Amino acid sequence: MKNNRLYVDIHVIQTIPPSCVNRDDTGSPKTAVYGGVTRARVSSQSWKRAMRDMFQDTLPNEQLAVRSKRIVAKVTEEIKRLGDVKEPEKKAESVLKLAGLTIKDIEDKKTKTTYRGTEALFFLSEVQAKGLARLAAQNSELSKNEAQNALKQYPGIEVALFGRMVADDPSLNTDACAQVAHSISTHKVSNEYDYFTAMDDLSPEDKAGATHLGSIEFNSSTLYRYATVAVHQLIQYLGDDTIMAVGEFVRAFVCSMPAGKQNTFANCTLPDALLLTLRTDQPINLVGAFEKPVPARDKGYFNDSAGALARHAQETYHKWLGKPELSLVIGEQLSQLGELLSLKELLDKLAAALQARLSNGGGL
């Protein structure tokens, strides 16, 4: 039986200076216990949001999506762009209900106003919004099948990569073609506190002392980050746009940074080392390299972390599933695992490898 599976795995070692990239409900940097010790953690949701923000700058508008409860307003906006259509908001709500979504009054807790929308956030691509608008603008009576087909057509890169779950009607679900792991530090971490003060520039000279006192919790870490893309699934959604989508996913995963407390810490670093592989069996998360935390040394954590990742990868290949089809690296510390490249060269090599696979018999 022919194996049509193809996975792109991305492994990153990245140092983060003092920061509070991703906070919990108490304002503390998120953590996790792994290997018996506390690690710094950045949730997958946080990094995926940062990637989607970067997509706004790198992808054409028709490839994008919105995730919102306010999709009635979104479809209404698209209907208005079609010309003089009577009662656009009413028609937008009707076509969404016909597709199987529950539309109700939603309270905006900030403004204390209500709007018509979905109870849960809904992921809607630009193409799908325009398709629903065209249907809604027609004077003819629509069927549920037509409305649902508009919500199932070209999902755009974001929905195809990150998926969509619809509790109202599971037939509208879109399986995610990409997975992003929670990033964790390769070593033990202890959170610290920054006590700060603020002065009033216009206070009288005889009024000494701070006008505002506060504290913020932070940590610093060397993170292991991992993500994978199932290319064979993605091509079912995106067709000819698949190679471009994989490249933009890799670029965004490498170059993005969650925006938490950026104005306070300016922690916008880039990875120190990267390993990218193509596999035809299954994706492999190599976090096991750090189950035993990397010890503190005078030379820092990065070199030992990169060495642990390289050793663990080679052991995994030898004991379990063999070497990947393609292995590309950035950073000399991982050079024993694959061809050493710059980011641009890596993306070009990846695109060429995927194109070769797609050209061989017209598919994966």
C-alpha positions as CSV (number, residue, x, y, z in Angstrom):
1,M,0.0,0.0,0.0
2,K,1.3,3.4,-1.0
3,N,2.1,5.7,2.0
4,N,0.9,9.2,1.2
5,R,1.7,10.6,4.6
6,L,4.1,13.6,4.9
7,Y,4.9,15.5,8.1
8,V,7.0,18.6,8.6
9,D,8.4,18.7,12.1
10,I,10.0,21.9,13.5
11,H,12.2,21.8,16.6
12,V,13.5,25.1,18.1
13,I,15.8,26.1,20.9
14,Q,15.3,29.7,21.9
15,T,16.5,31.8,24.8
16,I,14.1,34.3,26.3
17,P,15.4,37.1,28.6
18,P,13.5,38.3,31.7
19,S,9.8,38.4,30.5
20,C,6.2,37.5,31.2
21,V,5.3,36.2,27.8
22,N,2.2,34.2,28.8
23,R,0.4,34.9,32.0
24,D,-2.0,32.7,34.1
25,D,-5.2,34.0,35.8
26,T,-3.1,35.5,38.6
27,G,-0.7,37.4,36.3
28,S,2.1,35.0,36.9
29,P,4.2,33.5,34.0
30,K,2.8,30.1,33.1
31,T,4.8,27.1,34.3
32,A,4.6,23.3,34.1
33,V,6.2,20.5,36.1
34,Y,8.2,18.2,33.8
35,G,10.9,15.7,34.9
36,G,10.1,16.5,38.5
37,V,11.0,20.2,38.3
38,T,9.2,23.5,37.5
39,R,9.7,24.7,33.9
40,A,8.8,28.0,32.2
41,R,5.9,27.4,29.8
42,V,4.3,29.3,26.9
43,S,1.0,27.8,25.9
44,S,0.3,26.6,22.3
45,Q,-2.6,29.0,22.1
46,S,-0.4,32.0,22.9
47,W,2.1,31.2,20.2
48,K,-0.5,30.3,17.6
49,R,-2.1,33.7,18.2
50,A,1.3,35.3,17.6
51,M,1.6,33.3,14.4
52,R,-1.8,34.5,13.2
53,D,-0.8,38.1,13.9
54,M,2.2,37.6,11.7
55,F,0.1,36.1,9.0
56,Q,-1.7,39.5,8.8
57,D,1.6,40.9,7.4
58,T,2.7,38.0,5.2
59,L,-0.5,36.5,3.7
60,P,-2.9,38.0,1.2
61,N,-6.3,39.0,2.6
62,E,-8.2,36.2,0.9
63,Q,-6.0,33.6,2.7
64,L,-6.9,35.0,6.2
65,A,-9.7,34.3,8.6
66,V,-11.4,35.9,11.6
67,R,-12.2,34.1,14.9
68,S,-15.0,36.0,16.5
69,K,-18.5,35.8,18.0
70,R,-19.4,38.8,15.8
71,I,-19.7,36.9,12.5
72,V,-23.2,38.3,11.8
73,A,-21.5,41.7,11.5
74,K,-18.7,40.2,9.4
75,V,-21.1,38.7,6.9
76,T,-23.3,41.8,6.9
77,E,-20.2,43.9,5.9
78,E,-19.5,41.5,3.0
79,I,-23.2,41.8,1.9
80,K,-23.0,45.6,1.9
81,R,-20.0,45.4,-0.4
82,L,-22.1,43.6,-3.0
83,G,-24.2,46.7,-3.6
84,D,-27.7,47.8,-2.7
85,V,-29.1,44.9,-0.7
86,K,-32.1,45.5,1.6
87,E,-31.8,44.5,5.3
88,P,-28.2,43.1,5.0
89,E,-28.0,42.3,8.7
90,K,-31.2,40.3,8.7
91,K,-30.1,38.4,5.7
92,A,-26.7,37.7,7.2
93,E,-28.3,36.3,10.3
94,S,-30.7,34.2,8.3
95,V,-28.0,32.5,6.2
96,L,-25.9,31.7,9.3
97,K,-28.9,30.2,11.0
98,L,-29.7,28.2,7.9
99,A,-26.1,26.9,7.9
100,G,-26.8,25.4,11.4
101,L,-25.3,28.1,13.7
102,T,-27.1,29.4,16.8
103,I,-27.4,33.2,16.7
104,K,-28.4,35.0,19.8
105,D,-28.0,38.3,21.7
106,I,-24.5,38.5,23.1
107,E,-23.6,41.0,25.8
108,D,-20.4,43.0,25.4
109,K,-19.2,43.2,29.0
110,K,-17.0,46.2,28.3
111,T,-19.6,48.5,26.6
112,K,-22.6,46.9,28.3
113,T,-24.3,46.7,24.9
114,T,-25.6,43.6,23.1
115,Y,-25.1,42.4,19.5
116,R,-26.3,39.4,17.5
117,G,-23.6,36.7,17.4
118,T,-22.6,33.2,18.2
119,E,-22.2,32.0,21.8
120,A,-18.7,30.6,21.1
121,L,-15.9,32.0,19.0
122,F,-16.3,31.0,15.4
123,F,-13.4,30.6,12.9
124,L,-14.5,32.0,9.5
125,S,-12.3,32.4,6.4
126,E,-12.6,35.4,4.1
127,V,-13.6,33.2,1.3
128,Q,-16.4,31.6,3.4
129,A,-17.6,35.0,4.5
130,K,-17.9,36.2,0.9
131,G,-19.6,33.0,-0.1
132,L,-22.2,33.4,2.6
133,A,-22.7,37.0,1.6
134,R,-23.3,36.1,-2.0
135,L,-25.9,33.5,-1.0
136,A,-27.6,35.9,1.4
137,A,-27.8,38.6,-1.2
138,Q,-29.8,36.4,-3.6
139,N,-33.6,36.8,-3.7
140,S,-34.2,33.1,-4.3
141,E,-34.9,30.8,-1.4
142,L,-31.8,29.0,-0.1
143,S,-31.4,25.4,1.1
144,K,-29.5,24.3,4.2
145,N,-27.1,22.4,2.0
146,E,-26.2,25.5,0.0
147,A,-25.5,27.5,3.2
148,Q,-23.4,24.7,4.7
149,N,-21.4,24.3,1.5
150,A,-20.5,27.9,1.7
151,L,-19.1,27.3,5.2
152,K,-17.2,24.2,4.0
153,Q,-15.6,25.7,0.9
154,Y,-12.0,26.9,0.8
155,P,-11.2,27.4,4.5
156,G,-8.1,29.6,4.1
157,I,-4.7,28.9,5.5
158,E,-5.5,29.7,9.1
159,V,-8.6,27.5,9.4
160,A,-6.9,24.7,7.5
161,L,-3.8,24.8,9.8
162,F,-5.5,25.4,13.2
163,G,-8.9,23.8,12.6
164,R,-12.4,24.8,13.6
165,M,-14.8,23.1,16.1
166,V,-18.5,23.9,15.9
167,A,-20.6,22.5,18.8
168,D,-23.8,23.6,17.1
169,D,-23.2,21.3,14.1
170,P,-20.2,19.0,14.0
171,S,-20.5,18.6,10.2
172,L,-19.0,22.1,10.0
173,N,-15.9,21.1,11.9
174,T,-12.5,21.4,10.2
175,D,-9.7,19.1,11.4
176,A,-6.5,21.0,12.2
177,C,-3.6,20.1,9.9
178,A,-1.0,21.6,12.3
179,Q,-0.2,21.0,16.0
180,V,1.8,23.4,18.2
181,A,3.2,22.1,21.5
182,H,3.4,24.0,24.7
183,S,6.9,25.4,24.8
184,I,8.8,24.5,28.0
185,S,12.2,25.5,29.4
186,T,14.9,22.9,29.1
187,H,15.9,23.6,32.7
188,K,14.4,24.3,36.1
189,V,13.0,27.8,36.5
190,S,12.1,30.0,39.5
191,N,9.9,33.0,39.0
192,E,11.1,36.4,40.2
193,Y,9.5,39.7,41.1
194,D,10.2,43.2,39.8
195,Y,9.2,45.9,42.2
196,F,8.7,49.2,40.4
197,T,7.7,52.8,41.1
198,A,6.3,55.6,38.9
199,M,6.8,59.3,39.5
200,D,4.4,62.1,38.7
201,D,6.2,64.6,36.4
202,L,4.0,67.5,37.4
203,S,4.0,66.9,41.2
204,P,5.3,69.8,43.4
205,E,9.0,69.6,44.2
206,D,8.2,69.4,47.9
207,K,6.1,66.3,47.4
208,A,8.8,63.6,47.5
209,G,8.1,59.9,46.8
210,A,6.5,57.7,44.2
211,T,3.0,58.3,42.9
212,H,2.5,54.6,42.0
213,L,4.0,51.4,43.4
214,G,3.7,47.9,41.9
215,S,5.3,44.6,41.1
216,I,5.4,42.2,38.2
217,E,6.4,38.5,38.1
218,F,8.8,37.3,35.5
219,N,11.3,34.6,34.6
220,S,13.9,33.9,31.9
221,S,14.5,30.6,30.1
222,T,15.9,28.6,27.3
223,L,12.8,27.0,25.6
224,Y,12.3,23.9,23.6
225,R,9.5,24.6,21.0
226,Y,7.9,22.1,18.7
227,A,5.3,22.1,15.9
228,T,4.3,19.8,13.2
229,V,2.2,20.0,9.9
230,A,0.5,17.1,8.2
231,V,1.1,18.1,4.6
232,H,-1.0,15.3,3.3
233,Q,-4.0,16.6,5.1
234,L,-3.3,20.2,4.3
235,I,-3.3,19.6,0.5
236,Q,-6.9,18.3,0.8
237,Y,-8.0,21.8,1.9
238,L,-5.5,24.1,0.1
239,G,-4.5,22.3,-3.1
240,D,-1.9,24.4,-5.0
241,D,-1.5,26.8,-2.0
242,T,-0.2,24.0,0.3
243,I,3.6,24.6,-0.3
244,M,3.2,28.4,0.3
245,A,1.1,27.7,3.5
246,V,3.7,25.3,4.9
247,G,6.5,27.8,4.3
248,E,4.5,30.7,5.9
249,F,3.7,28.4,8.9
250,V,7.4,27.6,9.4
251,R,8.4,31.3,9.0
252,A,5.7,32.4,11.5
253,F,6.6,29.7,14.0
254,V,10.3,30.7,13.8
255,C,9.9,34.5,13.8
256,S,6.8,35.3,15.9
257,M,6.7,36.1,19.6
258,P,3.7,36.3,21.9
259,A,3.0,40.0,22.8
260,G,2.6,39.5,26.6
261,K,4.3,42.4,28.4
262,Q,6.5,43.2,25.4
263,N,6.4,46.9,26.2
264,T,7.8,46.1,29.7
265,F,10.5,43.6,28.8
266,A,11.2,43.9,25.0
267,N,11.9,40.1,24.9
268,C,11.6,39.8,21.1
269,T,14.3,37.2,20.5
270,L,14.7,34.8,17.6
271,P,15.6,31.1,17.9
272,D,19.2,30.1,18.6
273,A,18.9,26.8,16.7
274,L,16.4,25.0,14.6
275,L,15.9,21.5,13.3
276,L,13.3,20.9,10.5
277,T,12.6,17.4,9.2
278,L,10.3,15.7,6.7
279,R,8.9,12.3,7.8
280,T,6.6,9.9,6.1
281,D,5.7,7.8,9.1
282,Q,4.6,10.0,12.0
283,P,5.5,13.3,13.7
284,I,8.1,13.1,16.6
285,N,8.2,15.5,19.5
286,L,11.8,15.4,20.9
287,V,11.0,17.0,24.3
288,G,12.3,13.8,25.9
289,A,15.8,15.3,25.4
290,F,14.9,17.5,28.4
291,E,13.1,15.2,30.8
292,K,16.3,15.4,32.8
293,P,16.6,19.2,33.2
294,V,19.7,20.8,31.7
295,P,22.0,21.8,34.7
296,A,23.1,25.4,35.2
297,R,26.6,26.1,34.0
298,D,28.8,29.2,33.5
299,K,28.3,28.9,29.7
300,G,24.5,29.1,30.0
301,Y,21.8,26.6,28.9
302,F,21.8,26.9,25.2
303,N,24.9,24.8,24.2
304,D,23.9,22.0,26.6
305,S,20.3,22.1,25.4
306,A,21.3,21.9,21.7
307,G,23.6,19.0,22.5
308,A,20.9,17.2,24.4
309,L,18.5,17.7,21.5
310,A,21.0,16.3,19.0
311,R,21.8,13.3,21.1
312,H,18.2,12.5,21.7
313,A,17.2,12.9,18.1
314,Q,20.0,10.5,17.0
315,E,19.0,7.9,19.7
316,T,15.3,8.2,18.6
317,Y,16.2,7.6,15.0
318,H,18.4,4.6,15.8
319,K,16.0,2.9,18.3
320,W,12.6,3.6,16.8
321,L,11.7,4.9,13.4
322,G,14.9,5.7,11.5
323,K,16.2,8.9,10.0
324,P,13.8,11.5,8.4
325,E,13.5,11.9,4.7
326,L,15.0,15.3,4.9
327,S,16.8,17.1,7.7
328,L,17.7,20.8,7.7
329,V,19.2,22.8,10.5
330,I,20.0,26.4,11.5
331,G,22.8,26.8,14.1
332,E,26.1,25.0,14.2
333,Q,25.3,23.2,17.4
334,L,22.8,21.0,15.5
335,S,25.0,20.6,12.3
336,Q,25.4,16.8,12.9
337,L,21.7,16.4,12.3
338,G,21.4,17.9,8.8
339,E,22.4,20.5,6.2
340,L,23.4,23.8,7.8
341,L,21.4,26.7,6.3
342,S,20.1,30.2,6.8
343,L,16.3,30.7,7.3
344,K,15.9,31.8,3.6
345,E,17.9,28.8,2.4
346,L,15.9,26.4,4.6
347,L,12.6,27.7,3.4
348,D,13.7,27.4,-0.3
349,K,15.0,23.9,0.3
350,L,11.7,22.9,2.0
351,A,9.6,24.3,-0.8
352,A,11.7,22.5,-3.4
353,A,11.4,19.2,-1.5
354,L,7.6,19.6,-1.2
355,Q,7.3,20.5,-4.9
356,A,9.3,17.4,-5.9
357,R,7.0,15.3,-3.9
358,L,3.9,16.9,-5.4
359,S,5.3,16.7,-8.9
360,N,6.0,12.9,-8.5
361,G,2.8,11.4,-9.8
362,G,0.8,14.6,-9.1
363,G,0.5,14.1,-5.4
364,L,2.2,13.1,-2.2
